[in-house]
Structures are given as C-alpha cells and as structure tokens.
Amino acid sequence: MSKPYKIPESVLVVIHTADLDVLLIERADMPGFWQSVTGSKESLDEPLIETAKREVREETGIRIVEATSKSLDYSPGFDMSGNIRCVPLMNLRAWQLSNVYEIYPVWRHRYAPGVAKNAEHVFSLLVPRTIAITLAPREHVDYLWLPYREAADKCFSPSNAEAILQLPRHAGQAVD
C-alpha cells in the first residue's frame, strides 16, 4: 500500500523559554538543516492546534496538556524520573499568522502531483529551559538551544527564521 500524500497545510511551532532561547532541531534527512518543529495536518479536518500539539509531541517528546487546578495547577508536569515532560495548553499560542511558500523540490514527491505550495500556520510554545527533549530519531538527530537571533540565523527556512525574529513581539517582550 502506498503512503498517502501529505496535506499542503502545516504548522510551525517555535519552542522557546521565557528568556527567548529557542529550541532548534536538526533534520535527519538533511544534516546541517536546523529548524523549529514543523509538520502537516494528518487529515483535512484536523484542527491546527491539534496538529501543533501532535507535532511537538512526536518531534520533541513534549506533551501539551489541558491544565486544571487538580492536574497541573498550570505548572509543568514531571515524569517518574523527575524530568519535565509536559506543559499546559495555555503556553501554546496561535499567532494568527500564515505563510504560503513554495515547497522545496526535494520534498515535492510527498505531495499530490501539481502541488507546489504549502500554507504554514505559526505557533509558539513557552517551556521551562529544563524540559526534557526526546527526538524522533527518524526525523531529527540533534537539538540545541540558542538565543532567538542566533536561532534565526541558523535556520535553513526563511519563514522559520522570520517567525523566530518575531518571537519577542508574540511573547509579549520588548526587543532590545
């Protein structure tokens, strides 16, 4: 059975700390290509927020959960080893910003014939700096934290770099 074509609608999730350090992950299929979390919708009716939560979990191991006063009390959740593994849903912000870009030729075979553009919806996720990162080894081979300007410089994707540069405004912080 052949794999279904990817839907040309995706999310970009800029994961960051309160100090605006940004998590970048290195692609397994393109060594030296660093990016934020990205991924396509699994179905046409999948809400973008669900796509963002799923992609963050799949690519970094971070779970985004609905916080209640009984479950998380709006603080990070820990696993049995004491590692922070989840953050409250309120830390995930939809920017109401979409980028439409040309799909890189190297990845066009994943889409239906004739599909050349993708609509990417931008989110940010505030996490504690000590959150545990578990990469999906088939997708990513390394990660690092960088101050947001350095992270933008390291990204291979122009839309990803631009989103990172907009992070202070969307995180409610003044730019120096």
C-alpha positions as CSV (number, residue, x, y, z in Angstrom):
1,M,0.0,0.0,0.0
2,S,1.4,3.4,-0.9
3,K,1.7,6.2,1.6
4,P,-1.0,8.9,1.3
5,Y,0.1,12.3,0.0
6,K,0.9,15.0,2.6
7,I,-1.7,17.7,3.0
8,P,-0.2,21.1,2.0
9,E,-1.2,22.8,5.2
10,S,1.2,22.7,8.1
11,V,2.2,24.2,11.4
12,L,5.5,25.8,12.5
13,V,5.9,25.8,16.3
14,V,8.7,28.0,17.8
15,I,9.5,26.4,21.1
16,H,11.1,28.9,23.5
17,T,12.0,29.8,27.1
18,A,11.0,32.9,29.0
19,D,14.5,34.3,28.2
20,L,13.7,33.8,24.4
21,D,16.1,30.9,24.0
22,V,14.8,28.9,21.1
23,L,14.9,25.1,20.6
24,L,16.2,24.1,17.1
25,I,16.3,20.5,15.9
26,E,18.5,19.1,13.1
27,R,16.8,17.2,10.3
28,A,17.9,13.5,9.9
29,D,17.4,13.6,6.1
30,M,19.3,16.9,5.7
31,P,22.3,17.2,8.0
32,G,23.1,20.7,8.9
33,F,19.5,21.9,8.3
34,W,18.2,23.3,11.6
35,Q,14.5,24.2,12.2
36,S,11.7,24.6,14.7
37,V,9.0,21.9,15.0
38,T,7.1,21.6,11.7
39,G,4.5,19.2,10.4
40,S,1.5,18.7,8.2
41,K,-2.1,18.1,9.1
42,E,-2.9,14.4,9.2
43,S,-6.4,15.0,7.9
44,L,-8.2,17.9,6.3
45,D,-10.4,18.3,9.3
46,E,-7.6,18.1,11.9
47,P,-7.7,21.4,13.9
48,L,-4.4,23.3,13.6
49,I,-4.0,23.3,17.4
50,E,-4.2,19.5,17.4
51,T,-1.6,19.4,14.6
52,A,0.7,21.6,16.7
53,K,0.3,19.5,19.8
54,R,0.8,16.3,17.9
55,E,3.9,17.5,16.0
56,V,5.5,18.9,19.2
57,R,4.9,15.5,21.0
58,E,6.2,13.4,18.0
59,E,9.3,15.5,17.3
60,T,10.4,16.5,20.9
61,G,8.6,14.3,23.3
62,I,7.0,17.4,24.9
63,R,3.3,16.9,25.8
64,I,0.9,19.8,25.8
65,V,-1.9,19.1,28.1
66,E,-5.1,20.9,29.3
67,A,-4.3,22.1,32.8
68,T,-6.8,22.0,35.6
69,S,-6.4,23.0,39.2
70,K,-6.3,19.3,40.0
71,S,-3.9,18.1,37.3
72,L,-1.1,20.6,36.8
73,D,-2.1,23.7,38.6
74,Y,-0.6,25.5,35.5
75,S,2.9,24.3,36.2
76,P,5.0,21.9,34.2
77,G,4.3,18.1,34.6
78,F,7.0,15.7,35.5
79,D,7.6,12.0,34.6
80,M,8.6,9.3,37.1
81,S,12.3,10.3,36.9
82,G,11.6,13.9,37.8
83,N,12.1,15.2,34.2
84,I,9.7,17.9,33.0
85,R,7.7,16.3,30.1
86,C,4.6,18.4,29.7
87,V,3.4,22.0,29.7
88,P,-0.1,23.4,29.9
89,L,-2.0,24.2,26.8
90,M,-2.2,27.9,27.8
91,N,1.6,28.0,26.9
92,L,0.8,27.3,23.2
93,R,-0.1,30.4,21.3
94,A,-1.5,30.6,17.8
95,W,-0.1,33.8,16.2
96,Q,-2.9,34.1,13.6
97,L,-0.1,34.3,11.0
98,S,0.2,32.1,7.9
99,N,3.0,31.8,5.4
100,V,2.4,30.4,1.9
101,Y,5.7,29.2,0.4
102,E,7.0,27.1,-2.4
103,I,7.6,23.5,-1.3
104,Y,11.3,22.6,-1.7
105,P,11.7,20.4,-4.8
106,V,13.4,17.7,-2.7
107,W,10.2,17.2,-0.8
108,R,7.6,17.7,-3.5
109,H,7.2,13.9,-4.1
110,R,5.5,13.7,-0.7
111,Y,2.6,15.8,-2.1
112,A,0.0,15.1,-4.8
113,P,1.1,15.8,-8.4
114,G,0.9,19.5,-9.2
115,V,1.0,20.7,-5.5
116,A,3.9,23.2,-5.2
117,K,2.8,25.5,-2.3
118,N,2.2,24.9,1.4
119,A,0.3,27.1,3.9
120,E,2.2,27.2,7.2
121,H,0.5,28.4,10.4
122,V,2.7,29.8,13.1
123,F,2.5,29.0,16.8
124,S,4.9,29.5,19.8
125,L,5.2,27.3,22.9
126,L,6.7,28.6,26.1
127,V,8.6,25.9,28.0
128,P,10.9,25.8,31.0
129,R,14.6,25.6,30.0
130,T,15.0,22.3,31.8
131,I,12.3,20.5,29.8
132,A,13.4,17.0,28.7
133,I,13.7,16.7,24.9
134,T,13.3,13.3,23.2
135,L,13.9,13.5,19.5
136,A,12.2,11.2,16.9
137,P,15.4,9.6,15.5
138,R,13.9,9.1,12.0
139,E,13.2,12.8,11.8
140,H,15.8,14.6,13.8
141,V,19.3,13.8,15.1
142,D,20.3,16.7,17.4
143,Y,18.9,19.7,19.2
144,L,20.2,22.9,20.7
145,W,19.0,26.0,22.5
146,L,20.1,29.4,21.1
147,P,19.2,33.0,21.8
148,Y,16.4,33.9,19.4
149,R,18.6,36.0,17.0
150,E,21.2,33.3,16.7
151,A,18.5,30.7,16.2
152,A,17.0,32.7,13.4
153,D,20.5,32.9,11.7
154,K,20.9,29.1,12.0
155,C,17.5,28.1,10.4
156,F,17.6,27.0,6.8
157,S,13.9,28.1,6.2
158,P,13.3,31.8,5.6
159,S,9.8,31.6,7.1
160,N,11.1,29.8,10.2
161,A,13.8,32.5,10.6
162,E,11.3,35.3,10.2
163,A,9.0,33.7,12.8
164,I,11.8,33.4,15.3
165,L,12.7,37.1,14.8
166,Q,9.0,38.0,15.6
167,L,9.1,36.0,18.8
168,P,9.7,38.9,21.2
169,R,6.5,40.6,20.0
170,H,4.4,37.5,20.2
171,A,5.9,36.5,23.6
172,G,5.0,40.0,24.9
173,Q,8.5,41.1,25.4
174,A,10.3,44.3,24.4
175,V,13.0,44.0,21.8
176,D,16.4,45.5,22.7
